[in-house]
Amino acid sequence: MGREDREDIKGKVLRLKDLVAYQDGSIASRMIVNSKAGSITLFSFDRDEGISEHTAPFDAVATILDGECEIRLSGVVHLLKEGETIIMPAHAPHALTALTPFKMILVMIKA
């Protein structure tokens, strides 16, 4: 989604989980806000898809919009489902696996 597409959604009522579609056997994403202060990105994961362990230089807030996933944060496994949120501190190792097809919103705070 380009900058123009992000401008098109400003000032509108949005149903976030409808802004990114599931794709068989893959992960899809759609950035809806991108600024110096941070970003907001929507993700969809097909079952058994995931992101391997990594770190990020900023705090990140993940909220599950649909389905269920496993997030491993600093070695601790957390099972999350629709409506639940986890805050991942900057530099904390984390990984994610889809237990079912699931969607999430990821808010990255840079400032």
C-alpha positions in Angstrom: 0.0 0.0 0.0 1.5 3.3 -1.1 1.4 6.6 0.7 -1.6 7.7 -1.5 -3.6 4.6 -0.2 -2.8 5.6 3.4 -4.1 9.1 2.7 -7.4 7.6 1.4 -8.2 5.9 4.7 -7.6 9.0 6.9 -10.7 10.4 8.5 -12.8 7.3 7.8 -14.2 4.7 10.2 -12.2 1.5 9.6 -12.7 -2.2 10.4 -9.0 -3.0 10.7 -9.3 -6.8 10.2 -11.0 -6.2 6.9 -8.1 -4.1 5.5 -5.7 -7.1 5.1 -6.8 -10.4 3.5 -5.6 -13.9 4.2 -3.4 -15.4 1.6 -2.9 -19.2 1.4 0.5 -20.3 2.7 1.9 -16.9 3.3 2.0 -13.7 5.4 0.4 -10.4 4.1 0.9 -6.9 5.5 -0.5 -3.4 5.0 1.1 -0.4 6.5 -1.6 2.1 7.5 0.5 4.8 9.3 4.2 5.5 8.8 5.9 8.5 10.5 9.1 9.5 12.3 7.3 8.7 15.6 6.3 5.1 14.5 4.2 2.9 12.3 1.0 0.9 12.4 0.9 -2.2 10.2 -1.8 -4.8 9.7 -0.7 -8.4 9.2 -2.4 -11.6 8.2 -0.8 -15.1 8.6 -2.0 -18.4 7.3 -1.9 -21.3 9.7 1.6 -22.4 10.6 3.2 -19.3 9.1 5.4 -17.2 11.3 8.3 -14.9 11.9 11.5 -16.3 13.3 13.1 -14.9 16.4 14.5 -11.4 16.1 14.8 -8.2 18.0 13.6 -4.7 17.2 15.1 -1.4 18.3 11.7 0.0 19.4 8.8 -1.0 21.6 6.1 -2.8 19.7 2.4 -3.5 20.6 0.7 -6.4 18.9 -3.1 -6.8 19.2 -4.8 -9.9 17.7 -7.7 -9.0 15.5 -8.7 -12.5 14.4 -7.6 -16.1 15.1 -4.9 -17.3 17.5 -1.1 -17.2 17.6 1.9 -18.1 19.8 4.3 -15.3 20.6 7.6 -16.2 22.2 9.0 -13.2 24.1 12.3 -13.5 25.8 11.9 -17.2 25.9 8.4 -17.2 27.4 5.6 -18.6 25.3 2.3 -16.6 25.2 -0.9 -17.8 23.5 -2.9 -15.0 22.2 -6.4 -14.8 20.6 -8.7 -12.2 19.2 -8.8 -9.1 21.4 -5.6 -9.7 23.3 -2.5 -7.5 23.3 1.1 -7.9 24.2 3.8 -5.2 24.5 7.2 -6.3 23.3 10.0 -4.2 24.7 12.7 -2.8 22.5 15.6 -5.3 22.1 13.7 -8.2 23.6 14.0 -11.4 21.4 10.6 -12.5 20.0 9.1 -14.9 17.5 5.6 -15.6 16.3 3.7 -18.6 14.9 0.1 -18.8 13.6 -1.9 -21.5 15.4 -4.8 -20.7 13.1 -5.1 -18.2 10.4 -4.8 -14.9 12.3 -4.6 -11.2 11.9 -2.9 -8.6 14.0 -2.1 -4.9 14.2 1.4 -4.0 15.1 2.1 -0.6 16.5 5.8 0.3 16.5 6.8 3.3 18.7 10.0 5.0 17.6 10.0 8.1 19.6 
